[in-house]
Amino acid sequence: MTAFHDESATGESLRRSLGVDRRRFLSTCTAAAAAAVAAPVFGAAPAVARGGPHHGHGHGPGRGSVLVPPHKRGIILYTVRDATGRDPLATELPSGFREVFRQLSRYGYRQVEFAGYRQHANAPGGADLETVQGARLLRSWLDDYGLRAQGNHGFIPGSWPFTAPDLDTFKRHLEIANIIGMDHMGTGGDPTGSSHRADWDVAADKWNALGAVARREGIKLYTHNHDAAYGFLLDGGPLDEQGRPTRSSGVRKLEYFLQRTDPRLVWLEMDVYWAHVAQYKFRSYTAHDGSPVEQVFDPAALVARNTARYPLFHAKDGTVNTENGQGYDMVTFGEGDIDYRTFFRRVGAKNHHNPMIEHDGAPSATVPGQSLEVARASYENLAALRSRR
């Protein structure tokens, strides 16, 4: 097994390896930092507020213990999807899974999470690696560059009860996951888009059944969640015209899902950025008696109460924006206001959790090497996180 890790690479050598001219490279590297404007974090619990590259994120002198061990530093390949989908015959930039793995390994990454198995048709192995043979190729490249796959945002049956074709497809994805060597398999969406308890009951039954199938194949099934899943469950009060409850007991939808699913069968992946968006958006609910109740969401506390259920995170950063309805604008990890140093310290179990760097907007139509630059900078900022002494 060959592992590449060039921690001493300078900005100039990186620029050359990505094939980007100097002015464009410098502009890209500084754009996100220049856009990050200091602002108070509204309503955040004390342990999940504030950040920034020189305080909340723990940059500067390497004091305290490492918060994310080297072997736990990962990235979801959705962040560099333009690179895996790039035509290697039309560029000198890393293209296709094999060359992207090589580059990520050089940056220091030791884990990846897939977002499907498609790449450019001219890359080694062809366009579609969602086959047994394709999985073997992917595993060989991962091994070559000292990387391990931890999960995939793949196929989850939409039907319930399952149709035979859906179940067969699900089992094929489990087989692929086993060949690639991942412990987890999941999806990028919430179990249901509903706010009503009855729909979450159905979702829990479905996921328990899927989890049992996955467990028989040695795979842990997980669901990735966005902000809506942390809204309040509608579980009481007056009924609407369709006979559904309109008010809440104050239980959040995903908390209810955790209660209703078997911890031996179903796991979760918290996207820390979207959890903080939920903290901003879902601050109060109407109780069964009609009274308004304020209840600010604390993402780290939810994980700490359910540590074993959260093997995976998406480590995605944001700067505060009170004008966009979300509360944050997404930025490169380590350049925002989400206090990851405190978050990782509070959730603990650093040899259990697997943080995957993500930036939805890393690819650029005008700067072809940008997503890999984001991956490099994000790794450095993740590696720099230290607990305070």
N, C-alpha and C positions, 0 to 999 in steps of 0.2 A: 504493500500500500504506500502510495506516494502522497505526501501532504505538502502543500505549498503555503507559505505564510511569510510575506515580505513586509514586515512591520517597518523597515527602514526606508521604504520607497518614498521618494520626495514627490512634491506636487508636480515638478517638471517631468519626472519619469512617468507619473500617472497620466499627465496630459498627453505624452507621446504614445503611451500604450492604448489610450482611447481614441487617438487620432483627431483630437480637437485642437483648433488653433488657440494661441495663448489668450487673446482678448476674450473669446467666447468662454474658455475655461474659467478664467478669473471672474467673469461676469456671473456665470452659473454658480460658482462656489460662494459668492458673496450675496446673491440676490435674496435668498431666504433669510439670512441674518439681518440684512438691511430692512426687510419688511417687518421683522419682529419688533413691535413697539411695546414698551413696558406699559402694563395696565393692571389694575387690581383684579384679582380673581373673585368673582361675585359668588357669594353663597357657598363657597366650597368648604367642605369639612377641613379642619386645620391640617390634617395629615395628607390631603390631596390637593392642596393649593400651592401656588407659586412654583417657580422653577427658573429656567434660564440657564444658559451655558456656564455661568460662573457661580451659581448658588444652588438652585434646586437640582441641577443635573450632576453636580459633583465634579465638575471639571477643575483643573488646577492641580496643585500638589497631590500626589497619590497617597493620601492619608486614609486610614481606616481599611476595613476588609473589602475585598471585591464583592459586589452585590450580585453580579451575574457571572458565574464561573465560565472560563473560556469554552468548555465543551458544551455549554448551554446557549451559546450565542448563535441565533439563527435568523433566517429571513424567509418570508413567503415570496415565492417566485413571481407572484402577481406584481410585485414592485418593479421587477425587471422584465415584464412581459414583452416589451418591445425588443429586448435583446434576444430572448429565446425565439421570438418570431421573426427575427431579421434574416434576410437572405445573405448567407456567407459568401456568395459569389459576387455580391454587389458592394461589399464593404470590407475594410480591414478590422472593424470593431468586433469584439467577441459576439458570436452569433450561434444560436442553437443551444440546447441544454449542455452539451459537453464543454464548449468553450466558456459558457457562462459559469458552469461549475468551477472551472479552472480559475477564473477571475475572482469569484467569490471566495474561494479557498485562499487565494493570495492575500485578500483583504484580512483574512483571519476567521471567517465564518466556519463553523463546524457542523451546522445543522441547516436544513432547508425544509420548507413546507411547500408542497405542490399546489397549484391552482388549475389542475388539469394536466394532460400529458401531450399537448399538441405543440409543435414547433414549425419552423419553416421547412418546406418540402426538400430544400437543397441541403439542409443540415444532416449530419450523419444519423442514419436510422430512419430518415424520412419524416413526413409530417405527423403521422399519428402513431404515438408510442403507447396507446391505450390497449396493449395486447400483451400476452405472455412474453413474446420475444422482445417487444419494446421495453417491458419492465426489466428484463434481464440486462439489456443494454444500459438502461438508466442506473441500475444497481452497480454495474461494472464501472461506470464513470464516477459515480459517487465514491466508490471504494478507491478509485485511482487518485482522487483529490482529497481524501480524508474527510468526506462529508457523510452525514447520516440524515436520512429523511425521517421526519417526525409525524407527518400527516399529509392529507390532501383534501382540498375542497372539491369533492367529487359528487357522485350520483347518490341521491337519497330518493327512494320511491315516493312519488306523489300520491299514489293511491293508498287507500286504507278501507277495508282490508287489502292486502297486497294482491296484485295480479301475478300470475306465474312468470310472465316475461320480466316484470319489474324486479321480482325476487331473484331471478336468474342473473340479471344485469348487476344487481347489488352484490351477489356472491362473486361475480367475475371481478368486480372492483376490489373485493376483499382479497381475492387471489393475487391480484396485481400488487396490492399493498404489502402482502406477505413477501412476495418476491423482491420488491424494492427494499424491504427491511424496516418498514415503519411500524411503530407500536399503535398508532392512532389513525383513524380515518373519519372524515366528517364532511361538513358542508358549510358554505359561506352564508347561509340564510337562517332566519329564526324558525323555530318549530311551527309557528303559526303567526299570521299577521293580525289575528283577532285580539280584542281586549276582554273577551267574555270567558268566564271560568269553564263553561261547558266545552268550548273549543280547545282550551288548554288541557282539559281532561282527555279529550280525544288524542291530542298531540302527545301527551305523556304515554298513553297506551301504545301508540304507534312506535314511539322511540324506545320504549321498553322491549317491544317485540323485535325491533331492528337490532337493539343492543344485544339481545340474546343470540341472534344469528351471528353477529360480529364476534361475540365472546367465544363461540364455538370454534371460530377460526383464529383465535388468539389476538384479536384486534379490539381496541377500545374505541367506541363510537362517540364522537363529540359534535356538538352544535356550536357554531360561531354566531355571535349575537351583535346586533346594532342597537341604537338608542331606544327604539320603540319597545324592545323586550323588557326594558327596565321601567316602563310606565306602570301605572297602577291597574290592577285587575278589577274588573267590574263584576262584583260577586254578591250584590244585595241592593236593598232599597227599592223604590218603585220600578215597575217593569215598563219597558217601552211597548210600542204597538205590536212588536213581534214576540213579546213575552220574555225579553232579555233584561237582566238587571242593569241599572244605570248608575249605581254608586259603588263605592269601594270600602273595603275593610282596612285599606292601607297596605295590603300585601302587594308587592310588585310581581308582575307576571312571571319573570324568570325565577324569582324566589319560590313561587308556587310550583313551577315546573321542577325545581330542585326537590321540593317536598314530595311530588307525585311520581318521580322517576326513581328507579332502583340505582343506588350508588355503585352497585357492582356491574351495571350495564350501560349507564349513560354518563358522559362527561361533558364539560363545557370548555370553550375557548373564549376568554374575555378579550374583546378589543378595547384596550384601555382608553383610547381616544373617544370611541362612541359611548363608553360608560361615563366619561366626563361630559359629553354632550347631553346625556340623559340627566346628569346631575344638574345641569343648567335648565333643561326643559321641563322636567317632571318634579316640581318642588312642592306640590300640594295636591290634595284630592278632596272630593266631596264625600263625607262619611255617610253611612246608611241613614242617619237621622237628618241629613241635609246640611250639616255644619261643615265649614271649610277647615281643613287640617293641613298645616305645613309639615313636611317631612323631607328633609334634604337627603339625597342618596349619597352613600359613602362606598365607592367601588372597592377600596381596599378592605373595608370591614366585611363586605359580602364574601370576598375571597378568603379572608382569614377565618370566617365561620365555616367555610366549606373547602378547606385547603386541598383535600384529596380529589375534589371534583374538578379542579382547574389545572390540568397538566400543561395547558398551552395558553399563551397570551399573544395578542398582536401588540407590539410595542410601536405605537404610532403617536406622533406628537402634534400639538396645536398651539397657536397663539390666540389669546383672548380676542374675541370680536363680538361685541354686544349688539351689532347691527344686522347680523345675517340670519338670525333666528335659530342658529345652532349653538352659539356661544364661543365657537372656536373656528379658526382657519387652519387647515392641515399644513404642516411644515415638516421638514427633515427632522428626524429624531435627534434630540439634543439641542434644537434651536427654538424650542417653544416654551410654553408656560406650565406644562404639566410636570409636576414634581415627581419624576420617576425614582429619584433616590429615596424619597420617603415612601413611595408606593412599594418598591421592592423590599425595603426594610420592614414595612408593616406586614406584608403578606408572608414574609419568611419562606421557609422550606425551599431555599434557593437551589437545592439539588433535585427538587421535584418539578418545579415549574420550568417551562421551555419558552422563553420570550422570542417571538419572531418579528423582526423589523418589518414594518410596512409603511409605504407611502403611496396612496392611490394615484397621485398626480406626478409620480417620478418620471415617467416617460415624457418626452418632449418632441414635438413635430419639427422644431427648429434646432435643437441641440441633441444630436443622435446619441451622444455618450452620457446624457444627463442622468438616466436612471442608475447606471453603474456608479457614477459620481456620488449620487445620493446614498447608494448602498455602502460605498466606502466611508463617507462621512458619518453615516449612521452607526456603522460598526465601531468606529473610533470613539464616538460619544457613548455607546453602550459599554464598551470596554473600560471607559474612564469612570464609570459610576463606582463610588466608594461610600461605605458607611462612615459617618463622622465618628471620631474618637472622642 
